[in-house]
């Protein structure tokens, strides 16, 4: 019971910390926007700004880290920092290619209509690099721990990682895949820790508002790898169950075959959308309730904003605490469903 209470207190503490950081960041973002514009506080624009990918990392008011913009067109390659777009709206003309670029809502295009390919290092790409760096450190430290503590109790990073690794092996891979689970373990561990760490990074506002797994391109790539591994690993029995399901009358096969083939492609699509929607929805809910403070303060005065802030902050703390659980749950669900698909592909049918 003492351990459970400690875990609950830890989750609530982290939730409160993240909620106050989120509140501070939105407050600074709204004040920064008001400096450059006389418009009223726009909750929709503020929320989308925090959720979508960007060519810079807004740490706090007055401190933004520009990121490299890499653009390729038929005229050649252009590489420059995103700070060239002053205030994010003024166009920039390249001296090497002569192209004039403009950044509209984080979508860069060439004003004369020249087709360009955007290969820029955005804040989500930076987040992926950070995530991969942490994963390398965790796995290498764990491996060194096993060498150093051979025959001894785990310690340090090893003691944290070992329960999670054993959990994926014993509770996800073995029951879902069966005897051939070992060859799928590297991939399952990789996607589990990648999604878990990415979800946690997305809850830290002063990292620039990274929303890695809330980007559908990232979740699509993860689901695509699951689809490819499932397709490559599938045995004859798996494909026969799709082409000619056992016990189905011949006259029903023309109807069942398109449905079964559609099911092959719908599985990775469901994986992609579930992770993307859950993570994005959580961020939007937290930002929406935090934005109520500034909406009420603008419409009814500072007193109304302070009054609403009590409920908004309390709910934000609750949602941030819940998001810590969701971060783990979504990593687990994605890994479990991938393991189930692998198990269906390699199952020996009789």
BELQUIUR-V449129 format. One record per pair of residues at least 12 apart in sequence whose C-alpha atoms are under 7 Angstrom apart, sorted by sequence separation. I is the first residue (numbers start at 1). GAP is how many residues later the second one is. D is the distance in whole Angstrom. If there is no record, write none. Layout:
{{I/GAP/D} {I/GAP/D}}
//
This chain:
{{55/12/6} {68/12/6} {69/12/6} {90/12/7} {293/12/5} {68/13/5} {69/13/6} {89/13/7} {145/13/6} {67/14/6} {68/14/6} {89/14/6} {198/14/6} {199/14/7} {243/14/6} {66/15/6} {67/15/6} {88/15/6} {89/15/7} {142/15/6} {198/15/6} {242/15/7} {293/15/6} {66/16/5} {141/16/7} {142/16/5} {293/16/5} {66/17/6} {195/18/7} {242/18/5} {138/19/7} {142/19/7} {242/19/7} {76/21/6} {75/22/6} {290/22/6} {289/23/5} {290/23/7} {56/26/7} {290/26/7} {55/27/6} {289/27/7} {32/29/6} {286/30/6} {28/32/7} {29/32/6} {28/33/5} {286/33/6} {25/35/6} {227/41/6} {282/41/7} {73/42/6} {73/43/5} {72/44/5} {73/44/6} {224/44/7} {71/45/6} {72/45/5} {223/45/5} {71/46/6} {72/46/7} {71/47/5} {70/48/6} {71/48/6} {223/48/6} {70/49/5} {71/49/7} {223/49/6} {70/50/4} {55/51/7} {69/51/4} {54/52/6} {68/52/6} {69/52/6} {220/52/5} {68/53/6} {219/53/5} {67/54/6} {67/55/6} {275/55/6} {219/56/7} {219/57/6} {216/60/6} {215/61/6} {213/62/7} {214/62/5} {131/63/7} {213/63/6} {271/63/7} {214/65/5} {56/66/7} {57/66/6} {131/66/6} {213/66/7} {214/66/5} {55/67/5} {56/67/6} {131/67/6} {54/68/6} {55/68/6} {53/69/7} {54/69/6} {53/70/6} {53/71/6} {127/83/6} {127/85/7} {124/86/6} {123/87/6} {124/87/6} {124/88/5} {238/106/7} {238/107/5} {235/110/6} {230/111/6} {234/111/4} {235/111/6} {237/111/7} {226/112/6} {230/112/5} {233/112/6} {234/112/5} {237/112/6} {233/113/7} {230/115/6} {200/127/7} {199/128/5} {196/131/6} {196/132/6} {196/135/5} {195/136/5} {192/139/5} {192/140/7} {192/143/6} {191/144/7} {59/147/5} {188/147/6} {59/148/6} {59/149/5} {58/150/5} {57/151/5} {50/159/6} {51/160/6} {177/162/6} {176/163/6} {177/163/6} {172/164/6} {176/164/5} {177/165/6} {178/165/7} {173/166/6} {177/166/4} {172/167/7} {176/167/6} {25/180/7} {22/183/6} {21/184/6} {18/185/7} {18/186/6} {47/237/7} {47/240/6} {43/248/6} {41/254/7} {23/267/6} {19/294/7} {19/297/5} {19/298/5} {16/301/5} {19/301/6} {15/302/5} {18/302/7} {15/303/7} {15/305/5} {15/306/4} {14/307/7} {12/309/6} {11/310/6}}
//
